């Protein structure tokens, strides 16, 4: 499943981020492949907000579809 | 290209120690900078970018500020500048947000890996405590291998200790596992910071040393991330959930059902502050009383001593569209107060942490129009000054997004100068015509964006932004930011407005304005069903958008005609300064396409509305 399929409040693990640049940028923010994160909010049709400890990141919906996660 | 040496801009002895301040965005860096340097600060443009770099002196050392970045590479202009300044540093004072160590320590570790001596200022310790975070300072310092000093910069706590620590700053523990490869590169390149950047695949630095960028970025970033997580795990303990209200408020801001009313409220605040207080009260004094009332008569008087009234020289300098009269009044009397107002408002949104949440909330809509949530910044600024907003489109991630944003700004966003006149004309006509006006503009905006998104090749970039915690903004920071940005607006836009004034004066002097008006007249009368004189207003709209709208005030028109004229004039064209900034920001071909695109759209839409009503 992809990041776009998770529900608000769920915890999951990031398994694959396809784009190189995005992967590098996410690593800086503290989100790496293999990281356990939770979904803090999901704007209907819009970005998914993921959270790890106190760090929150908004991920555009189309990008979220390209990030694979597992529960 | 001389990209990495800014010493020629600042008067420093060559043996002075270079102290560089670095950190993520909004961590309170400027307070440290001001504390180091005092009042004598030099602000200069960084070559090849729009960014301003502040530098000053501390004892016999030079202190240089850098733009806030999450890491050092070449993702954008900010990073390029930060990269070059950091790579040349003797000591880095790295300001980190104690609440966000996982994010912030990535940059810290990267600078440590570069082999540069570092002092870490662990800022916002008060907030970390209230969020229920327990940071073990000694442990953090031991793990990183550098001095870590707890600070609350806004209260002045720890600033003196940070300054004292600079003299014995240490090179920390590297997270790098490719030391052999790095050693080889250092032998060729001559220094460790740049060698590391080449190893991390930085194309600019590699090209500078005639090297091939290595493809180790991902591997190194992963190791660094793992190391940072280890450090954070060992030094930070989360004791409680912390401030619940802030967390709740932050959630409400991005949930559409609560977020949209919140955004509308913020926009109403913007309207009251900039649209009413500044645009009417303040501009009334600056433009009306000071510039038109006192300054312009004085200039005309002086210039008429040199040039005969009516001569080309007089017209160019002090005529109706003179460089010293109209351009100066427009830039300083009208636009500057509005721009300051907008930047003040935007700085509050930015420093409070609300702006990235607005970007998240509107991301879906702007994605449909071929941009992403970040485009909210130029779109909001467009209501202040389209010229300024066009410059700000640089924050957008791709060329495609910038073209769409610039076109939409020029087409359907009325700037504050124009808005005042438009409101004055449309308000007396009642709600029906007001709604028609707004409805048509919104429809054109959405349609144009949707079509461009379909037609233009490629794909726009996706939103990926950090949502910082909500904070009460500090006045000092807000004023500082507003000041820096307003100055750079004047520097960038001032000459453009002057050039625009010259072009218009020449066109007027050689009869070209009248020729254009005559050419446009048939469309105005036949298709838009407006009086012939409305054509003059359209042309004047090019000179200054508010002139155009104001030109309609004197015409006897029916409510339908007024609405059609206002729609057409809003869509018609950005002012000449905005047109020229497009050339500067993009190029001739794209700009001409945008101009013609908005002219055609204006007359087609205006005509359709005229025929329907």
HADDOCK unambig.tbl for C-alpha pairs under 7 A between the chains (distance, minus, plus):
assign (segid A and resid 24 and name CA) (segid B and resid 218 and name CA) 6.63 0.50 0.50
assign (segid A and resid 27 and name CA) (segid B and resid 221 and name CA) 6.80 0.50 0.50
assign (segid A and resid 27 and name CA) (segid B and resid 225 and name CA) 6.42 0.50 0.50
assign (segid A and resid 28 and name CA) (segid B and resid 70 and name CA) 6.41 0.50 0.50
assign (segid A and resid 28 and name CA) (segid B and resid 71 and name CA) 6.71 0.50 0.50
assign (segid A and resid 28 and name CA) (segid B and resid 103 and name CA) 6.29 0.50 0.50
assign (segid A and resid 28 and name CA) (segid B and resid 106 and name CA) 5.95 0.50 0.50
assign (segid A and resid 29 and name CA) (segid B and resid 103 and name CA) 4.86 0.50 0.50
assign (segid A and resid 30 and name CA) (segid B and resid 102 and name CA) 5.86 0.50 0.50
assign (segid A and resid 30 and name CA) (segid B and resid 103 and name CA) 5.43 0.50 0.50
assign (segid A and resid 30 and name CA) (segid B and resid 225 and name CA) 6.88 0.50 0.50
assign (segid A and resid 43 and name CA) (segid B and resid 254 and name CA) 6.90 0.50 0.50
assign (segid A and resid 43 and name CA) (segid B and resid 255 and name CA) 6.14 0.50 0.50
assign (segid A and resid 43 and name CA) (segid B and resid 256 and name CA) 6.94 0.50 0.50
assign (segid A and resid 43 and name CA) (segid B and resid 361 and name CA) 6.92 0.50 0.50
assign (segid A and resid 45 and name CA) (segid B and resid 364 and name CA) 6.33 0.50 0.50
assign (segid A and resid 46 and name CA) (segid B and resid 363 and name CA) 6.21 0.50 0.50
assign (segid A and resid 46 and name CA) (segid B and resid 364 and name CA) 4.62 0.50 0.50
assign (segid A and resid 47 and name CA) (segid B and resid 360 and name CA) 6.29 0.50 0.50
assign (segid A and resid 47 and name CA) (segid B and resid 363 and name CA) 6.96 0.50 0.50
assign (segid A and resid 54 and name CA) (segid B and resid 100 and name CA) 6.87 0.50 0.50
assign (segid A and resid 55 and name CA) (segid B and resid 100 and name CA) 6.54 0.50 0.50
assign (segid A and resid 56 and name CA) (segid B and resid 466 and name CA) 6.14 0.50 0.50
assign (segid A and resid 56 and name CA) (segid B and resid 467 and name CA) 5.28 0.50 0.50
assign (segid A and resid 57 and name CA) (segid B and resid 464 and name CA) 6.92 0.50 0.50
assign (segid A and resid 57 and name CA) (segid B and resid 465 and name CA) 5.63 0.50 0.50
assign (segid A and resid 57 and name CA) (segid B and resid 466 and name CA) 4.59 0.50 0.50
assign (segid A and resid 57 and name CA) (segid B and resid 467 and name CA) 5.51 0.50 0.50
assign (segid A and resid 58 and name CA) (segid B and resid 360 and name CA) 6.53 0.50 0.50
assign (segid A and resid 58 and name CA) (segid B and resid 464 and name CA) 5.63 0.50 0.50
assign (segid A and resid 58 and name CA) (segid B and resid 465 and name CA) 5.35 0.50 0.50
assign (segid A and resid 58 and name CA) (segid B and resid 466 and name CA) 6.44 0.50 0.50
assign (segid A and resid 58 and name CA) (segid B and resid 467 and name CA) 6.82 0.50 0.50
assign (segid A and resid 59 and name CA) (segid B and resid 463 and name CA) 5.62 0.50 0.50
assign (segid A and resid 59 and name CA) (segid B and resid 464 and name CA) 4.77 0.50 0.50
assign (segid A and resid 59 and name CA) (segid B and resid 465 and name CA) 6.93 0.50 0.50
assign (segid A and resid 60 and name CA) (segid B and resid 462 and name CA) 5.49 0.50 0.50
assign (segid A and resid 60 and name CA) (segid B and resid 463 and name CA) 4.53 0.50 0.50
assign (segid A and resid 60 and name CA) (segid B and resid 464 and name CA) 6.33 0.50 0.50
assign (segid A and resid 62 and name CA) (segid B and resid 462 and name CA) 6.95 0.50 0.50
assign (segid A and resid 63 and name CA) (segid B and resid 462 and name CA) 6.02 0.50 0.50
